[in-house]
Amino acid sequence: MPQLNPNPWLFIMLTSWVTFSLILQPKLTLFIPTNPPSTKTSTTMKPSPWNWPWT
């Protein structure tokens, strides 16, 4: 059964994980977002009721 043969896909999977872990992951963890979250508390406005003209 060819799907049980790990020879072709196991090496590709391990190579891709090693590439991700050693090269891409450190580059992604150093990324600083351009808009850091602010510590300012958000103000919530109380909605006013809507006066319908026909009531």
ABEGO torsion letter per residue (X at the ends): XAAABAAAAAAAAAAAAAAAAAAAAAAAAABBBABBBBABBBBBBBBBBBBBAAX
